[in-house]
Amino acid sequence: MWITLYISLYLSFNCISAVSIIRSGTCQLQRRFKLNGMYQDGDVILGGLFHVHFFTVFPDLNFRMEPERPYCEKFNMEGFQHAQTMAFAIDEINKNPNLLPNITLGYHLYDNCVMLGMAFRAAISLASGTDESFSSVNCTGPPPVVGIVGDASSTPSIAISSVLGLFRVPIVSHYATCSCLSDRKKYPSFFRTIPSDAFQVRAMIQILRHFGWTWVGLLYSNDDYGINAAQSFQQEMHLFGHCIAFSEILPSDHNPRDIQRIMGVIQACTARVVVVFALSSFLIPLMDEVVLQNMTGRQWIASEAWATSLEYHTPRFLPFLAGTLGIAIRRGEIQGLHDYLLRLRPSNDPRNNMLRIFWENMFECSFETKQTDGEQMKKVCTGQEDLTTTDTSYTDVSGLRASYNVYKAVYALAHALHEMMQCKEWKGPFSGNRCADIIDLKPWQLVHYLQKANFTTGFGDHVSFDKNGDALAIYDVLNWHPSSDGSITIHKIGVVNEGAATGMVLRLDEEAIYWNFETKKPPRSVCSESCSPGTRRATRKGFPVCCFDCLPCGDGEISNATDAIECTACPDDFWSNPDNDQCVPKEVEFLSYEEPLGISLTTASLLGTCFCALVMVIFAHHHNTPIVRANNSELSFLLLLSLKLCFLCVLLFIGRPEQWTCQLRHAVFGISFVLCVSSILVKTMVVIAVFKSSRPEGRGAIKWFGAVQQRCTVLILTALQIVICAVWLSTASPTPHKNNQYIRSKIVYECAIGSVAGFSLLLGYIGLLAAVSFLLAFLARNLPDNFNEAKFITFSMLIFCAVWIAFVPAYVSSPGKYAVAVEIFAILASSFGLLIAIFAPKCYIILLHPERNTKNSIMGRETQNK
């Protein structure tokens, strides 16, 4: 609204002036603003706007008479030093024969009284000039000012640049930091020697990240500086995953109720770090309340607007603000400035009334004698008072920051003018390769050279502008230390700068930092503690992203970084360790010879083999006895051999699966069991044939089951299994396989059967022979022999079938190596069942009751004779 109002006033003023020109051919200055200023004549004039007073007093508007002009109060010594620094820089340039030779710079400086209205009045006065009239319509010569240094605040700079930018008047601010001023479309002629708030915010973020402060509070002033800085800060915090615990606007009217409400928010919040973007005038009421409520335990982060303010360096604020970290513009040194400041003398020129005001405030005197009730209120100023006896911020050049920026701004304009003067005719940058003419200088021509300004100050700092008119980003990092007298002193503890190649770089001397906490260490300011490796962050519903719970990673997942967003699944052959922070190779599981189960099964296998060998020895030693001969000794030895192979094939199932063991285990198992079962089948058929041959009607039956026929039957039945195995192994051979399905945390090393049809055919063939053997033996169980072989075969086949029927569900439900153990157990159980059921009764008679090992006893004739 203010900007619109002033633009309207300005345009109205121009219209009135234009009417005057048309009518009389002369431009008349309608009125002068009442402004405090300093003036020095020259060939080329530079303008300046500075905070020489703190407040502007506007008269009451009763709309009955012309209002009085506003005036300024409360002199600002530091602001006046800034103005004098500009005067010093111009004086130094005029004495430099290498810079702008044969041209004398002048200046016209105004006080803006830290008020938009006064700043705009001053800027319009600079742009329009101070001459009473112009006698020619076609005005020639340089403009009243070729460039302006200032304003120091963002809001006036926005208003002034919005108007003077239309005429491309170059403006170089030394303290306006609003990032909005980097918009070249809105402010095409605005430059500054202080980094914008965008750089300041990034610098603060670097400090917060350095100390791990992810949960911070934010306070900011209700002006362009505070609002834009707060917006940029919030965006940058979000970009880096940090969070704002609270965000409060400092009231411009210092309302005590608002101040107390903000205090309540700060005290209730768990954030230990508070960032403040505000001028001191906004912050002082809050700090007074901090002292009143004795609130400690907070780490304050100061923006450049108050990081160097002296108002807080008193013993009253020491317990609360000591240890504050702040961002400040680069401190510089200006040789000769101190002596120049001390040589200042007041002037009687009305255009230099700012000097008289300064003198009266510095020495508390007056150039005009005023009496009240017969008493002289102030002593009379002589103009010869000695400035060396004073000790104020005006003469303090130990920490030149804003003044150093003024110095650089003046030199930037001077170097731009110098480059413009060095232009060679017909080789210029403007249309037709022309150069700018100092006699008829256009402001936009100086903007062209100012954009390319590039020089180094006497202090060694490089000065140039980027495409947005911003200076190189460099800040000092400050820390407030307690001093011996109970006050606060400022210490530089680091630097933060930003380069195109390196980005934002922070360098801190952490040993030099004073922490205002009992631990003397940086505070922790996080909503949730970091999640350790092995866990992941889970955001709490309804809370910022910095507030989260730490959930452990699931089995097979890891996180090897702090504050991992999600867990990472391990590769197929790896599994998470107990801490879930790294993937380790999965344990390879197979039935080995070293583990107790493997040892037990191996022992049982070898024991069965020994038993078979022992029975073979017994049968070989008693091969002529009736009980051995009656049971077809050749088939008995063949059955014992096949049982031995059944016991030994178990060893192929134990140990790490290899290609050859996977191929042999099922083949040997299938052939051995077919040999065994086929031998039993032939024995059963022989028993039936012998019984039938004892009857008259069946005497010819035995001739079909002689020794040759028995061998051929066994061989033919076994050969069929061999063919099945050969076809299976040649088409889809079993291979070693790493199985991750049974147990995800382990690799079960097993033999894949290759072909389900082949394996099923192998087992089915064994089952068929076993079923036929069982059926025949069951039918022959009631034969009249005293020692009926069919009974034992029936019992043995019953055990065999029961074991393998139970094997199927047990095998399917057993995981990993236990499936192999179940298969081995079935082989051993069925083998032991056949060995015991068929051969134990015979060995019992041979060894313990040899008297029953006779033909009559076997045939049952002894009982009949008795």
DRENTIMI-482475 format. One line per 8 residues: their letters; for each residue x, y, z of C-alpha. Coordinates in pm, whole numbers. Example, Ala and Ser with C-alpha at 12.3 -4.5 7.8 and 13.67 -1.06 7.14 Angstrom:
AS	1230/-450/780 | 1367/-106/714
// end
This chain:
MWITLYIS	0/0/0 | 283/240/91 | 463/165/-234 | 149/231/-440 | 87/557/-254 | 437/689/-312 | 440/588/-676 | 112/779/-722
LYLSFNCI	253/1084/-548 | 567/1067/-758 | 381/1035/-1087 | 144/1316/-986 | 442/1534/-913 | 589/1455/-1253 | 259/1536/-1426 | 242/1876/-1255
SAVSIIRS	601/1941/-1352 | 531/1837/-1711 | 241/2086/-1729 | 472/2358/-1602 | 728/2274/-1871 | 473/2286/-2147 | 340/2623/-2035 | 661/2803/-1948
GTCQLQRR	947/2594/-2084 | 1100/2588/-1735 | 1090/2317/-1468 | 1025/2463/-1126 | 1095/2277/-802 | 762/2287/-626 | 876/2212/-271 | 1165/2078/-72
FKLNGMYQ	1141/1797/178 | 1277/1865/522 | 1568/1623/527 | 1892/1598/718 | 2188/1558/487 | 2549/1610/391 | 2670/1750/61 | 2994/1784/-134
DGDVILGG	3009/1910/-490 | 3182/1724/-772 | 3181/1643/-1141 | 2975/1332/-1073 | 2749/1302/-769 | 2677/981/-575 | 2375/964/-347 | 2347/792/-12
LFHVHFFT	2072/687/232 | 2163/602/593 | 2006/536/934 | 2130/846/1114 | 1824/867/1340 | 1625/583/1488 | 1273/726/1480 | 1052/954/1271
VFPDLNFR	792/1173/1439 | 489/1257/1225 | 270/1553/1327 | -98/1514/1402 | -323/1543/1098 | -632/1756/1181 | -715/1837/815 | -768/2206/906
MEPERPYC	-427/2337/816 | -120/2231/626 | 54/1962/833 | 398/2023/970 | 685/1830/822 | 795/1510/997 | 1123/1517/1187 | 1369/1260/1326
EKFNMEGF	1470/1173/1682 | 1734/969/1870 | 2063/1008/1691 | 2237/686/1571 | 2615/720/1604 | 2680/396/1415 | 2458/505/1126 | 2641/838/1107
QHAQTMAF	2969/648/1091 | 2831/468/782 | 2758/803/618 | 3106/934/702 | 3258/614/564 | 3101/696/228 | 3241/1047/247 | 3584/903/335
AIDEINKN	3573/657/44 | 3488/935/-203 | 3767/1151/-63 | 4010/857/-96 | 3903/793/-456 | 3948/1161/-546 | 4304/1143/-417 | 4380/823/-613
PNLLPNIT	4537/916/-950 | 4477/565/-1088 | 4103/565/-1032 | 3879/812/-1216 | 4157/1056/-1307 | 4045/1407/-1398 | 3701/1339/-1248 | 3600/1455/-902
LGYHLYDN	3332/1263/-721 | 3084/1440/-498 | 2815/1313/-270 | 2472/1397/-146 | 2373/1196/163 | 2037/1188/340 | 1907/1050/668 | 1617/804/623
CVMLGMAF	1533/791/998 | 1459/414/970 | 1122/499/820 | 985/407/477 | 825/747/423 | 1143/941/500 | 1356/703/293 | 1127/747/-7
RAAISLAS	1133/1128/30 | 1514/1115/37 | 1536/887/-266 | 1302/1110/-472 | 1507/1413/-370 | 1827/1242/-488 | 1673/1140/-820 | 1515/1479/-896
GTDESFSS	1803/1694/-778 | 1812/2012/-570 | 1820/2282/-838 | 1533/2526/-818 | 1459/2514/-1192 | 1564/2387/-1535 | 1565/2642/-1813 | 1566/2394/-2104
VNCTGPPP	1311/2130/-2197 | 1577/1908/-2350 | 1785/1871/-2037 | 2144/1761/-2094 | 2428/1667/-1865 | 2462/1392/-1608 | 2168/1309/-1382 | 2156/1464/-1034
VVGIVGDA	2309/1142/-897 | 2455/862/-1108 | 2404/603/-837 | 2279/560/-482 | 2440/380/-188 | 2165/244/38 | 1910/195/173 | 2015/-12/475
SSTPSIAI	1673/-177/525 | 1492/-418/296 | 1147/-257/299 | 1264/92/188 | 1497/-70/-66 | 1202/-255/-218 | 997/65/-245 | 1280/278/-382
SSVLGLFR	1397/15/-631 | 1042/-32/-755 | 1033/333/-866 | 1395/423/-950 | 1439/85/-1116 | 1199/204/-1385 | 1466/459/-1481 | 1749/208/-1425
VPIVSHYA	1910/423/-1155 | 2182/199/-1000 | 2125/133/-631 | 2392/-43/-424 | 2269/-135/-76 | 2512/-211/203 | 2268/-381/442 | 1938/-478/273
TCSCLSDR	1934/-858/278 | 1584/-959/166 | 1620/-1240/-88 | 1326/-1092/-281 | 1558/-815/-400 | 1747/-1071/-609 | 1458/-1072/-857 | 1613/-906/-1162
KKYPSFFR	1274/-862/-1334 | 1136/-652/-1050 | 1459/-478/-947 | 1682/-458/-1258 | 1922/-197/-1120 | 1955/-313/-759 | 2292/-434/-628 | 2425/-500/-281
TIPSDAFQ	2756/-563/-108 | 2595/-779/159 | 2482/-1134/83 | 2109/-1188/62 | 1909/-1370/325 | 1914/-1677/102 | 2288/-1709/169 | 2246/-1619/535
VRAMIQIL	1982/-1887/577 | 2202/-2148/412 | 2487/-2046/640 | 2265/-2094/945 | 2152/-2432/815 | 2518/-2533/787 | 2569/-2449/1155 | 2258/-2642/1257
RHFGWTWV	2368/-2945/1054 | 2720/-2926/1195 | 2594/-2963/1551 | 2311/-3202/1464 | 2032/-2961/1565 | 1730/-3086/1370 | 1454/-2956/1601 | 1464/-2575/1639
GLLYSNDD	1235/-2287/1718 | 1196/-1984/1492 | 1124/-1621/1582 | 1110/-1344/1323 | 1008/-981/1291 | 690/-867/1119 | 862/-692/829 | 999/-779/486
YGINAAQS	1333/-882/632 | 1190/-1118/893 | 907/-1266/684 | 1121/-1343/378 | 1409/-1478/587 | 1170/-1701/781 | 1016/-1836/460 | 1359/-1916/316
FQQEMHLF	1467/-2074/643 | 1162/-2298/658 | 1214/-2410/299 | 1581/-2492/357 | 1501/-2677/679 | 1245/-2888/496 | 1492/-2953/216 | 1746/-3103/458
GHCIAFSE	1486/-3300/654 | 1503/-3070/960 | 1196/-2943/1143 | 1060/-2621/1291 | 933/-2688/1642 | 750/-2354/1656 | 732/-2039/1445 | 632/-1709/1603
ILPSDHNP	617/-1348/1481 | 763/-1088/1716 | 498/-816/1760 | 591/-478/1622 | 379/-302/1885 | 555/-486/2172 | 223/-609/2311 | 303/-766/2654
RDIQRIMG	34/-1029/2610 | 186/-1148/2283 | 533/-1147/2438 | 418/-1366/2728 | 240/-1602/2490 | 562/-1645/2289 | 753/-1708/2612 | 507/-1983/2700
VIQACTAR	558/-2146/2361 | 938/-2139/2399 | 930/-2284/2751 | 682/-2559/2662 | 876/-2672/2356 | 1143/-2941/2372 | 1362/-2758/2119 | 1677/-2625/2288
VVVVFALS	1783/-2408/1992 | 1602/-2087/1893 | 1678/-1903/1567 | 1587/-1533/1549 | 1556/-1318/1234 | 1480/-969/1361 | 1616/-626/1425 | 1707/-544/1783
SFLIPLMD	1407/-316/1819 | 1174/-615/1772 | 1371/-846/1999 | 1443/-629/2304 | 1094/-669/2464 | 1119/-1048/2440 | 1467/-1049/2595 | 1342/-832/2878
EVVLQNMT	1077/-1098/2944 | 1344/-1371/2927 | 1534/-1193/3204 | 1214/-1137/3404 | 1116/-1505/3392 | 1476/-1625/3434 | 1457/-1857/3133 | 1787/-2032/3071
GRQWIASE	1888/-2349/2890 | 1836/-2215/2539 | 2090/-2183/2261 | 2017/-1863/2068 | 2113/-1830/1701 | 2134/-1466/1592 | 2088/-1339/1239 | 2318/-1068/1108
AWATSLEY	2058/-806/1204 | 2134/-839/1576 | 2442/-1060/1603 | 2664/-755/1664 | 2412/-535/1848 | 2558/-377/2159 | 2225/-350/2341 | 2258/-705/2476
HTPRFLPF	2619/-688/2591 | 2536/-577/2942 | 2572/-788/3261 | 2191/-804/3280 | 2172/-1030/2974 | 2487/-1232/3044 | 2324/-1538/3213 | 2078/-1578/2928
LAGTLGIA	2256/-1474/2609 | 2614/-1581/2675 | 2710/-1851/2429 | 2487/-1712/2152 | 2601/-1807/1803 | 2551/-1552/1532 | 2602/-1482/1165 | 2765/-1148/1081
IRRGEIQG	2873/-987/761 | 3242/-988/686 | 3451/-762/910 | 3703/-545/732 | 3965/-283/796 | 3976/60/633 | 4310/232/665 | 4283/600/754
LHDYLLRL	3914/596/844 | 3969/653/1216 | 4177/965/1161 | 3925/1091/906 | 3641/1051/1157 | 3832/1245/1420 | 3906/1535/1181 | 3536/1605/1127
RPSNDPRN	3415/1958/1197 | 3062/2105/1180 | 2954/2323/888 | 2727/2622/856 | 2604/2509/514 | 2232/2415/546 | 2293/2124/314 | 2532/1984/577
NMLRIFWE	2297/2019/873 | 2360/1652/960 | 2707/1751/1080 | 2566/2009/1321 | 2310/1756/1453 | 2590/1504/1508 | 2803/1757/1689 | 2521/1857/1921
NMFECSFE	2444/1496/2010 | 2808/1396/2053 | 2896/1679/2292 | 2547/1743/2433 | 2559/2105/2333 | 2369/2335/2099 | 2469/2585/1835 | 2159/2784/1926
TKQTDGEQ	2120/2919/2278 | 1783/2821/2424 | 1663/2942/2762 | 1371/2833/2971 | 1274/3019/3286 | 1600/3209/3276 | 1813/2892/3268 | 2035/2788/2980
MKKVCTGQ	1933/2431/2894 | 2247/2329/2706 | 2597/2457/2669 | 2687/2631/2350 | 2876/2436/2085 | 3196/2605/1970 | 3274/2363/1687 | 3623/2316/1832
EDLTTTDT	3542/2033/2068 | 3788/1744/2056 | 3652/1415/1915 | 3954/1225/2044 | 3813/1253/2396 | 3495/1067/2301 | 3430/696/2313 | 3123/600/2111
SYTDVSGL	3034/364/1828 | 3112/652/1590 | 3485/640/1661 | 3500/261/1712 | 3655/107/1400 | 3756/-224/1557 | 3468/-416/1398 | 3378/-252/1071
RASYNVYK	3105/-456/908 | 2825/-237/772 | 3075/48/724 | 3301/-186/530 | 3006/-272/304 | 2947/101/245 | 3311/136/153 | 3285/-149/-98
AVYALAHA	2962/-8/-245 | 3125/329/-315 | 3426/164/-474 | 3199/-59/-686 | 3032/252/-833 | 3371/418/-881 | 3518/117/-1061 | 3209/98/-1283
LHEMMQCK	3253/466/-1373 | 3624/412/-1432 | 3559/120/-1670 | 3301/328/-1850 | 3554/609/-1897 | 3810/363/-2036 | 3579/272/-2324 | 3728/335/-2668
EWKGPFSG	3505/497/-2924 | 3336/259/-3170 | 3436/-31/-2950 | 3174/24/-2686 | 2911/-219/-2556 | 2610/-12/-2661 | 2423/10/-2992 | 2647/104/-3281
NRCADIID	2949/4/-3068 | 2924/337/-2894 | 3052/433/-2552 | 2874/621/-2276 | 2924/997/-2262 | 2996/1141/-1920 | 2839/1469/-2034 | 2513/1296/-2120
LKPWQLVH	2535/987/-1896 | 2233/758/-1878 | 2187/559/-1552 | 2128/232/-1736 | 2471/264/-1897 | 2634/264/-1556 | 2426/-41/-1459 | 2592/-229/-1746
YLQKANFT	2941/-162/-1608 | 2836/-210/-1246 | 2718/-563/-1328 | 3073/-639/-1445 | 3253/-471/-1155 | 3545/-680/-1035 | 3811/-551/-797 | 3995/-621/-470
TGFGDHVS	3984/-393/-166 | 4287/-281/27 | 4189/-536/293 | 4224/-812/35 | 3857/-893/-22 | 3736/-963/-374 | 3427/-771/-479 | 3200/-865/-767
FDKNGDAL	2831/-924/-835 | 2649/-1229/-963 | 2374/-1217/-1227 | 2121/-1111/-959 | 2336/-826/-828 | 2429/-1014/-510 | 2775/-999/-359 | 2994/-1301/-295
AIYDVLNW	2855/-1487/5 | 3090/-1480/303 | 3004/-1448/671 | 3182/-1447/1002 | 3049/-1685/1266 | 3039/-1512/1605 | 3013/-1637/1961 | 2917/-1428/2264
HPSSDGSI	3164/-1479/2550 | 3141/-1353/2907 | 3405/-1095/2991 | 3583/-1024/3317 | 3365/-721/3391 | 3043/-923/3364 | 2947/-801/3020 | 2944/-985/2686
TIHKIGVV	3219/-972/2425 | 3200/-1097/2066 | 3451/-1352/1940 | 3490/-1469/1585 | 3497/-1848/1586 | 3463/-1933/1218 | 3384/-1840/861 | 3122/-1962/620
NEGAATGM	3139/-1887/249 | 2987/-2014/-70 | 3160/-2077/-399 | 3030/-2194/-733 | 3247/-2505/-723 | 3266/-2582/-351 | 2915/-2482/-240 | 2858/-2367/117
VLRLDEEA	3169/-2434/329 | 3172/-2391/708 | 3497/-2367/905 | 3467/-2352/1284 | 3715/-2341/1570 | 3512/-2551/1810 | 3769/-2516/2086 | 3700/-2142/2095
IYWNFETK	3321/-2175/2137 | 3170/-2087/2473 | 2868/-2300/2564 | 2636/-2154/2828 | 2542/-2494/2971 | 2657/-2692/3273 | 2818/-2957/3052 | 3006/-2691/2854
KPPRSVCS	2913/-2889/2545 | 2668/-2828/2260 | 2309/-2902/2361 | 2098/-3173/2203 | 1803/-3033/2011 | 1619/-3316/1840 | 1259/-3429/1850 | 1365/-3794/1845
ESCSPGTR	1705/-3945/1903 | 1878/-4088/1599 | 1797/-4442/1498 | 2103/-4662/1528 | 2211/-4901/1251 | 1986/-5202/1247 | 1671/-4993/1281 | 1468/-4764/1057
RATRKGFP	1271/-4446/1111 | 893/-4462/1128 | 730/-4119/1130 | 473/-4058/1399 | 133/-3979/1257 | 47/-3613/1292 | 405/-3509/1381 | 684/-3351/1173
VCCFDCLP	929/-3581/1000 | 1186/-3520/1275 | 958/-3692/1525 | 976/-4063/1468 | 1007/-4404/1628 | 1291/-4645/1565 | 1171/-4986/1448 | 1409/-5282/1419
CGDGEISN	1469/-5418/1073 | 1299/-5746/990 | 1482/-6074/947 | 1694/-6068/635 | 1698/-5685/626 | 1966/-5444/741 | 2036/-5075/780 | 2402/-4984/814
ATDAIECT	2353/-4609/851 | 2217/-4385/1124 | 1857/-4265/1073 | 1792/-4501/782 | 1456/-4436/616 | 1407/-4800/520 | 1579/-5131/564 | 1754/-5303/275
ACPDDFWS	1697/-5668/197 | 2010/-5884/190 | 2107/-6065/-132 | 1986/-6420/-179 | 2299/-6584/-39 | 2324/-6348/260 | 2132/-6291/581 | 2123/-6023/844
NPDNDQCV	2343/-6056/1152 | 2186/-6041/1502 | 2227/-5659/1510 | 2069/-5621/1163 | 2346/-5383/1057 | 2527/-5596/800 | 2464/-5889/570 | 2663/-6201/639
PKEVEFLS	2681/-6517/427 | 2395/-6749/506 | 2472/-7064/698 | 2482/-7354/455 | 2286/-7642/599 | 2317/-8005/498 | 2337/-8333/680 | 2705/-8364/760
YEEPLGIS	2920/-8633/914 | 3029/-8401/1195 | 2693/-8331/1356 | 2531/-8572/1603 | 2245/-8665/1369 | 2483/-8746/1087 | 2706/-8946/1319 | 2409/-9143/1451
LTTASLLG	2278/-9228/1105 | 2625/-9318/979 | 2674/-9544/1279 | 2339/-9711/1215 | 2430/-9758/848 | 2764/-9917/926 | 2607/-10127/1200 | 2348/-10261/956
TCFCALVM	2622/-10336/706 | 2814/-10527/973 | 2504/-10722/1070 | 2454/-10821/707 | 2816/-10928/683 | 2781/-11124/1007 | 2471/-11303/881 | 2650/-11381/556
VIFAHHHN	2938/-11530/754 | 2697/-11737/963 | 2512/-11858/656 | 2836/-11934/472 | 2967/-12129/769 | 2642/-12326/798 | 2562/-12343/429 | 2511/-12721/442
TPIVRANN	2258/-12711/725 | 1894/-12776/639 | 1768/-12433/748 | 2006/-12259/511 | 1950/-12493/223 | 1574/-12506/276 | 1550/-12127/224 | 1740/-12120/-102
SELSFLLL	2084/-12019/12 | 2167/-11844/-318 | 1869/-11610/-287 | 1951/-11558/80 | 2304/-11446/-4 | 2171/-11225/-282 | 1920/-11072/-40 | 2191/-11012/218
LSLKLCFL	2408/-10849/-48 | 2124/-10619/-153 | 2054/-10530/210 | 2419/-10446/256 | 2395/-10215/-46 | 2081/-10058/104 | 2269/-9986/427 | 2572/-9850/243
CVLLFIGR	2371/-9624/9 | 2281/-9422/315 | 2635/-9285/313 | 2562/-9115/-19 | 2286/-8910/150 | 2520/-8773/418 | 2773/-8496/350 | 2780/-8191/120
PEQWTCQL	2581/-8268/-195 | 2796/-8303/-503 | 2701/-8374/-862 | 2807/-8737/-847 | 2654/-8808/-505 | 2321/-8658/-616 | 2320/-8881/-923 | 2422/-9196/-738
RHAVFGIS	2222/-9172/-418 | 1878/-9232/-566 | 2006/-9468/-836 | 2189/-9689/-586 | 1897/-9664/-346 | 1645/-9765/-615 | 1851/-10049/-762 | 1946/-10188/-420
FVLCVSSI	1589/-10196/-299 | 1460/-10350/-622 | 1730/-10618/-594 | 1624/-10674/-236 | 1250/-10680/-297 | 1283/-10888/-614 | 1487/-11143/-419 | 1213/-11156/-157
LVKTMVVI	950/-11189/-432 | 1134/-11481/-590 | 1182/-11644/-246 | 808/-11614/-188 | 730/-11763/-526 | 975/-12048/-457 | 806/-12119/-123 | 468/-12137/-295
AVFKSSRP	608/-12354/-578 | 772/-12600/-333 | 445/-12634/-141 | 249/-12697/-456 | 505/-12948/-585 | 450/-13157/-268 | 97/-13226/-387 | 22/-13467/-668
EGRGAIKW	-155/-13214/-882 | 137/-12969/-863 | 443/-13186/-904 | 552/-13003/-1219 | 541/-12656/-1066 | 892/-12664/-922 | 1056/-12716/-1258 | 952/-12362/-1357
FGAVQQRC	1135/-12219/-1053 | 1475/-12373/-1077 | 1798/-12187/-996 | 1831/-12046/-1346 | 1474/-11917/-1353 | 1523/-11758/-1010 | 1839/-11575/-1118 | 1681/-11461/-1443
TVLILTAL	1373/-11329/-1264 | 1583/-11128/-1020 | 1802/-10996/-1298 | 1507/-10902/-1522 | 1325/-10722/-1239 | 1644/-10539/-1140 | 1725/-10456/-1501 | 1395/-10273/-1535
QIVICAVW	1495/-10047/-1243 | 1834/-9993/-1400 | 1665/-9882/-1723 | 1442/-9642/-1528 | 1745/-9492/-1352 | 1942/-9463/-1676 | 1662/-9280/-1852 | 1609/-9053/-1552
LSTASPTP	1978/-8964/-1514 | 2021/-8902/-1885 | 1717/-8676/-1926 | 1683/-8484/-1598 | 1966/-8572/-1369 | 1951/-8472/-1000 | 2183/-8179/-923 | 2300/-7994/-610
HKNNQYIR	2063/-7710/-528 | 2070/-7419/-284 | 1722/-7398/-139 | 1617/-7071/30 | 1251/-7162/70 | 1260/-7391/371 | 1444/-7157/608 | 1504/-6799/487
SKIVYECA	1800/-6748/716 | 1984/-7056/586 | 2078/-7215/259 | 1965/-7574/257 | 2206/-7755/30 | 2017/-8046/-116 | 1984/-8258/-423 | 1710/-8150/-661
IGSVAGFS	1553/-8464/-805 | 1545/-8315/-1152 | 1243/-8507/-1275 | 948/-8572/-1048 | 820/-8833/-1295 | 1148/-9022/-1291 | 1168/-9023/-912 | 802/-9123/-882
LLLGYIGL	852/-9408/-1131 | 1151/-9532/-932 | 959/-9536/-604 | 644/-9669/-770 | 830/-9964/-917 | 972/-10051/-573 | 626/-10014/-424 | 476/-10242/-689
LAAVSFLL	725/-10520/-623 | 679/-10479/-249 | 301/-10496/-281 | 317/-10812/-495 | 562/-10972/-253 | 342/-10883/42 | 32/-11021/-131 | 195/-11352/-223
AFLARNLP	348/-11395/119 | 19/-11314/287 | -158/-11580/78 | 111/-11838/167 | 121/-11759/537 | -80/-12069/638 | 132/-12330/462 | 181/-12631/688
DNFNEAKF	563/-12612/721 | 691/-12584/1079 | 924/-12314/968 | 713/-12129/716 | 923/-11878/529 | 611/-11704/401 | 514/-11588/750 | 843/-11407/800
ITFSMLIF	830/-11258/451 | 475/-11137/525 | 588/-10973/845 | 898/-10820/682 | 699/-10677/393 | 441/-10543/635 | 719/-10352/809 | 859/-10239/474
CAVWIAFV	529/-10105/346 | 440/-9941/679 | 773/-9760/689 | 748/-9625/335 | 384/-9529/368 | 472/-9329/680 | 774/-9187/499 | 570/-8979/250
PAYVSSPG	399/-8735/494 | 704/-8721/716 | 929/-8636/423 | 697/-8365/292 | 662/-8196/631 | 1032/-8208/726 | 1237/-7894/646 | 1588/-7886/511
KYAVAVEI	1833/-8148/616 | 1568/-8322/825 | 1396/-8433/503 | 1717/-8614/412 | 1731/-8761/762 | 1374/-8888/724 | 1464/-9057/396 | 1771/-9216/554
FAILASSF	1565/-9330/850 | 1313/-9492/615 | 1595/-9673/432 | 1750/-9793/758 | 1417/-9886/919 | 1299/-10086/619 | 1640/-10250/578 | 1662/-10344/946
GLLIAIFA	1302/-10463/927 | 1381/-10699/639 | 1707/-10815/796 | 1551/-10891/1134 | 1220/-11030/1014 | 1374/-11268/760 | 1713/-11364/903 | 1684/-11324/1280
PKCYIILL	1472/-11641/1328 | 1716/-11844/1117 | 2022/-11715/1304 | 1841/-11781/1628 | 1801/-12151/1538 | 2148/-12184/1386 | 2328/-12033/1681 | 2112/-12105/1984
HPERNTKN	1911/-12416/1892 | 2116/-12620/1651 | 1910/-12928/1749 | 1619/-12777/1559 | 1833/-12727/1248 | 1721/-13056/1097 | 1507/-13146/799 | 1245/-13322/1011
SIMGRETQ	1219/-13028/1249 | 1179/-12787/963 | 915/-13002/791 | 732/-13067/1119 | 776/-13446/1101 | 927/-13485/1449 | 611/-13368/1604 | 409/-13605/1395
NK	636/-13904/1482 | 599/-13840/1847
// end
